[in-house]
Amino acid sequence: METSKKYATIGLVGLGILAVAISLWSFLGSNGTGGPINDSLKSSTVTYSPTSPTHETVSNSSGSGDQSGTISSGGSSGNTSGNPSGGSVSDDSPAATPPPPTSTGGSPPPAATPPVPVAPSAPAPTPPPPPPSPPQNGTVLVTRLFINEYGNTKYSLSVRDPEGVGSFSVKKTSGASSFSGGGNCALAVNSGTVTLQSTDFPLAAVITDCGNPSSTTELGVAMPNLPPPPPQNGVVTANRLFPNQYSNTKYSIYVKDIDGLSSFSVKKANGGNVYGGGGNCSTTATSGTITLVPADFPLSATITDCRNPASRSDLSVGMPPVPPPADLFVFGIDPPDETRSGDYHVRVQFANVGEGVAGNFHIKAVFYYSWRSAIVVEKYLQGGLDSEEIDGTTFTIGSVTGLQRVRVTIDSQNEIVESNETNNTRELTD
């Protein structure tokens, strides 16, 4: 048994050598280098039968002839047969490795090149993020000055940057410079008083700071909101004096401001001064008697109060309504009453029958006692008369001889504005 295994092994080795020789011969023949079966041997096949582990078949075929052989081995003996035109060889040994196939073009295929292991490529490095931009911290502060004065056109500008102001430029909408220069790295640079109209906004500002690296801020600056108008508490009135007297041309001017009068001025329509001065922050001021005609109205008044900030009141003062006229009327003269001393007393009664008030007025009595001789007595009656008011007065003269008549005239100096000037005189005759 051991001997049979030994011979089987030797047979298998021999079969492998034979297969290699046949493959080499076929290869040389296909390249035209010679070999007796160059034209006849074109392919060879080694077949392994799984049902017989020790059986292997080698066959060769060509276009002009056929060769085959079988090698078999089993047990301690073997059988070999073949012929020139074909044959078979059988063997029960393990199958040999088949030779590489040849191409039909006559040239062997190139030897396969084993792949070269390639190391996996490393991922591309991620570029570092760009450095952050320097902060833009520049600001421009616009502050109104002189609130509600100068047409609200006065400002101050403050240029600021927490990194320090290196240089700056603030321009109007038109491009004209409003405030610019170097900041010497100060945190804030302030302007003086700058005049700006509403059409100059928005301002355009450029600020370069002192950071490392430096940063430039560009910004637009809007106009601050207009302040609410200040309360105008100033009051000016023209008060008519002596109603229906002096042709209603007498007035007093009254000026008032609850925040105190710093200064005031009252002028006629033509610009002429009427009343003015400093108020020393008192709340009221009253003029004396001032003569004004209708053409002087309306008056213009300006009051500056004592607030901080100060408020200015600009006023127009119209003429007060003209009062309705009075109408003085003498309705009675009593007969002269002679006294023991020889004096004469004459009682006169009068009234205001008009709608308006009659102020102070004069009343005159003329006593005619002989041809072209007369005594004149005139009185000034103060307090005036209200509408529909009745009053009277007594005239006294010394002793006379031959008193003939008495004439009494009310408003003898024409001081009262009356609706009827024809009923002011009355006479008493014997």
Rosetta blueprint (number, residue, H / E / L):
1 M L
2 E H
3 T H
4 S H
5 K H
6 K H
7 Y H
8 A H
9 T H
10 I H
11 G H
12 L H
13 V H
14 G H
15 L H
16 G H
17 I H
18 L H
19 A H
20 V H
21 A H
22 I H
23 S H
24 L H
25 W H
26 S H
27 F H
28 L H
29 G H
30 S H
31 N L
32 G L
33 T L
34 G L
35 G L
36 P L
37 I L
38 N L
39 D L
40 S L
41 L L
42 K L
43 S E
44 S E
45 T E
46 V E
47 T E
48 Y E
49 S L
50 P L
51 T L
52 S L
53 P L
54 T L
55 H E
56 E E
57 T E
58 V E
59 S E
60 N E
61 S E
62 S L
63 G L
64 S L
65 G L
66 D E
67 Q E
68 S E
69 G E
70 T E
71 I E
72 S E
73 S E
74 G E
75 G L
76 S L
77 S E
78 G E
79 N E
80 T E
81 S E
82 G L
83 N L
84 P L
85 S L
86 G L
87 G L
88 S L
89 V E
90 S E
91 D L
92 D E
93 S L
94 P L
95 A L
96 A L
97 T L
98 P L
99 P L
100 P L
101 P L
102 T L
103 S L
104 T L
105 G L
106 G L
107 S L
108 P L
109 P L
110 P L
111 A L
112 A L
113 T L
114 P L
115 P L
116 V L
117 P L
118 V L
119 A L
120 P L
121 S L
122 A L
123 P L
124 A L
125 P L
126 T L
127 P L
128 P L
129 P L
130 P L
131 P L
132 P L
133 S L
134 P L
135 P L
136 Q L
137 N L
138 G L
139 T E
140 V E
141 L E
142 V E
143 T E
144 R E
145 L L
146 F L
147 I L
148 N L
149 E L
150 Y H
151 G H
152 N H
153 T L
154 K E
155 Y E
156 S E
157 L E
158 S E
159 V E
160 R E
161 D E
162 P E
163 E E
164 G E
165 V E
166 G E
167 S E
168 F E
169 S E
170 V E
171 K E
172 K L
173 T L
174 S L
175 G L
176 A L
177 S E
178 S E
179 F E
180 S E
181 G E
182 G E
183 G E
184 N E
185 C E
186 A E
187 L E
188 A E
189 V E
190 N E
191 S L
192 G L
193 T L
194 V E
195 T E
196 L L
197 Q L
198 S H
199 T H
200 D H
201 F L
202 P L
203 L E
204 A E
205 A E
206 V E
207 I E
208 T E
209 D E
210 C L
211 G L
212 N L
213 P L
214 S L
215 S L
216 T E
217 T E
218 E E
219 L E
220 G E
221 V E
222 A L
223 M L
224 P L
225 N L
226 L L
227 P L
228 P L
229 P L
230 P L
231 P L
232 Q L
233 N L
234 G L
235 V E
236 V E
237 T E
238 A E
239 N E
240 R E
241 L L
242 F L
243 P L
244 N L
245 Q E
246 Y H
247 S H
248 N H
249 T L
250 K E
251 Y E
252 S E
253 I E
254 Y E
255 V E
256 K E
257 D L
258 I L
259 D L
260 G L
261 L E
262 S E
263 S E
264 F E
265 S E
266 V E
267 K E
268 K L
269 A L
270 N L
271 G L
272 G L
273 N E
274 V E
275 Y E
276 G E
277 G E
278 G E
279 G L
280 N L
281 C L
282 S L
283 T L
284 T E
285 A E
286 T E
287 S L
288 G L
289 T L
290 I E
291 T E
292 L L
293 V L
294 P H
295 A H
296 D H
297 F L
298 P L
299 L E
300 S E
301 A E
302 T E
303 I E
304 T E
305 D E
306 C L
307 R L
308 N L
309 P L
310 A L
311 S L
312 R E
313 S E
314 D E
315 L E
316 S E
317 V E
318 G L
319 M L
320 P L
321 P L
322 V L
323 P L
324 P L
325 P L
326 A E
327 D L
328 L E
329 F E
330 V E
331 F E
332 G E
333 I E
334 D L
335 P L
336 P L
337 D E
338 E E
339 T L
340 R L
341 S L
342 G L
343 D L
344 Y E
345 H E
346 V E
347 R E
348 V E
349 Q E
350 F E
351 A E
352 N E
353 V L
354 G L
355 E L
356 G L
357 V L
358 A E
359 G L
360 N L
361 F E
362 H E
363 I E
364 K E
365 A E
366 V E
367 F E
368 Y E
369 Y E
370 S E
371 W L
372 R L
373 S E
374 A E
375 I E
376 V E
377 V E
378 E E
379 K E
380 Y E
381 L E
382 Q L
383 G L
384 G L
385 L E
386 D L
387 S L
388 E L
389 E L
390 I E
391 D E
392 G E
393 T E
394 T E
395 F E
396 T E
397 I E
398 G L
399 S L
400 V L
401 T L
402 G L
403 L L
404 Q L
405 R E
406 V E
407 R E
408 V E
409 T E
410 I E
411 D L
412 S L
413 Q L
414 N L
415 E L
416 I E
417 V L
418 E E
419 S L
420 N L
421 E L
422 T L
423 N L
424 N L
425 T E
426 R E
427 E E
428 L E
429 T E
430 D L
